[in-house]
Amino acid sequence: MSHVFHRSLSSNYPIATGGDGPYLIDADGKRYLDACSGAAVSCLGHSDAAVIAAVQRQVGRMAYAHSAFFSSQPMEELADFLVARAPAGIDSVYFVSGGSEAVESALKMARQYFVERGQPQRRHLIARRQSYHGNTLGALATGGNAWRRQQFEPLLIGVTHVAPCYAWRDQQVHETDGDYVARLGQELEDNIVELGPENVMAFIAEPVVGATAGALPAVADYFRHMRAICQRHGILFILDEVMCGMGRTGSLFACEQEGITADLICIAKGLGAGYQPIGAVMVSKDIRDTIRAGTGFFQHGHTYIGHATACAAALAVQQQIEQRDLLSNVRDMGDLLQQRLRQRFGGHPHVGNIRGRGLFLGLELVRERGSKQAFDPALRLHARIKAQAMQAGLMCYPMGGTIDGLHGDHVLLAPPYIIDASHVEEIVDKLGTAIDTSLA
Ligand SMILES: Cc1ncc(COP(=O)(O)O)c(C=O)c1O
């Protein structure tokens, strides 16, 4: 019996022993096509020689220096690289070790910003239902996914949740996109007014919702409208691009496709592509200038901030993506995968919606297409699909509770940026087998 306190104590996980491009290999030599990059992490696959060499070089030179004593060349270079490509107004980067830490840091930075500006009453946070922002208590409180929150509810800070932009289910038949956006904007506005605009600190959202809603993009102009409302009330706009950022949707930052920027942008997963654990908060000039001119010290911190080896890995990952123009491949293979999914599942009686951007795609499963009725959650269809896919040698990321945290099932696909057309065929073929076998 294993002495590891595994994620699931009732599962028998195969032992991963090797990686080969977009495949993981287990101790028995079985190969799994990683069609979800774990959890949208391994965007360069599992054997990138340039990144491996960069990690080895950095460990050999200087693995780690605590950020309270030193900066490091990899950290400085990575910050320069990211800021040079960042949305307007962003001019510094606060490095952490993962997505939850990035969100926690962004929330605390937003709070300190207002304290330093002499607006200490600004403390309320508005987020969206069906979002996921991480599992630490602050990030969990921010997320709006019912089942993840449920048992920890007594420990969570109060956060106001508004509706996500989930057009396929929530847009009324008589509503244009513009009407729908106006309705969602009005809900945000009403909540701001109820809390008192002078008391609201920040609004946070994932530009394309990942784990909890299955690659769900917003309709046109939704984000522009929400940002304008926040700006009008002096409320900070935080984007959680932990899953959808770093090229996953076909542009380095997902918000580029919305035509907006933000005050704080959280990134992780594809930043280090799994070669090292790393996350970051991209920070606006205004926020940094305010804190610098005030106490000059962000009252936060973790031991591994700006870990030199993690930064060297992330810099190599980002250079590989750029030098090999992998975002073109994300767009091309994303289009092809979406097209092949539509051919294979467009008429499937239990696939209600196929959506997403770039190599970040989701299929929402339904019991009945006409009514969009979901399967009984007790069937745990998503877990069956995951098990069947693993059996077939395919990793995908199915999840339940798509609609309200309890009902609904989806499958999230987020393959590495290096896949080719043959991998697309393998994904569609094996996913078809997994879904059909699970429903049989
Ligand atoms: C949008 C989003 N935010 C935050 C997180 C938390 O990141 P981590 O698991 O690295 O703490 C995740 C993880 O899935 C995520 O998808």
Ligand as a Chemical Component Dictionary entry (heavy atoms), coordinates in Angstrom:
data_LIG
# 
_chem_comp.id                   LIG 
_chem_comp.type                 NON-POLYMER 
_chem_comp.pdbx_formal_charge   0 
_chem_comp.three_letter_code    LIG 
# 
loop_
_chem_comp_atom.comp_id 
_chem_comp_atom.atom_id 
_chem_comp_atom.alt_atom_id 
_chem_comp_atom.type_symbol 
_chem_comp_atom.charge 
_chem_comp_atom.model_Cartn_x 
_chem_comp_atom.model_Cartn_y 
_chem_comp_atom.model_Cartn_z 
_chem_comp_atom.pdbx_ordinal 
LIG C1 C1 C 0 -8.524 29.578 -13.730 1  
LIG C2 C2 C 0 -7.722 28.952 -12.625 2  
LIG N1 N1 N 0 -7.294 29.705 -11.605 3  
LIG C3 C3 C 0 -6.551 29.200 -10.607 4  
LIG C4 C4 C 0 -6.222 27.873 -10.570 5  
LIG C5 C5 C 0 -5.410 27.312 -9.449  6  
LIG O1 O1 O 0 -4.125 26.984 -9.892  7  
LIG P1 P1 P 0 -3.218 25.945 -9.091  8  
LIG O2 O2 O 0 -3.889 24.625 -9.182  9  
LIG O3 O3 O 0 -1.896 26.016 -9.825  10 
LIG O4 O4 O 0 -3.092 26.436 -7.700  11 
LIG C6 C6 C 0 -6.649 27.036 -11.614 12 
LIG C7 C7 C 0 -6.328 25.599 -11.619 13 
LIG O5 O5 O 0 -6.904 24.799 -12.300 14 
LIG C8 C8 C 0 -7.421 27.594 -12.662 15 
LIG O6 O6 O 0 -7.878 26.834 -13.672 16 
# 
loop_
_chem_comp_bond.comp_id 
_chem_comp_bond.atom_id_1 
_chem_comp_bond.atom_id_2 
_chem_comp_bond.value_order 
_chem_comp_bond.pdbx_ordinal 
LIG C1 C2 SING 1  
LIG C2 N1 SING 2  
LIG C2 C8 DOUB 3  
LIG N1 C3 DOUB 4  
LIG C3 C4 SING 5  
LIG C4 C5 SING 6  
LIG C4 C6 DOUB 7  
LIG C5 O1 SING 8  
LIG O1 P1 SING 9  
LIG P1 O2 DOUB 10 
LIG P1 O3 SING 11 
LIG P1 O4 SING 12 
LIG C6 C7 SING 13 
LIG C6 C8 SING 14 
LIG C7 O5 DOUB 15 
LIG C8 O6 SING 16 
# 
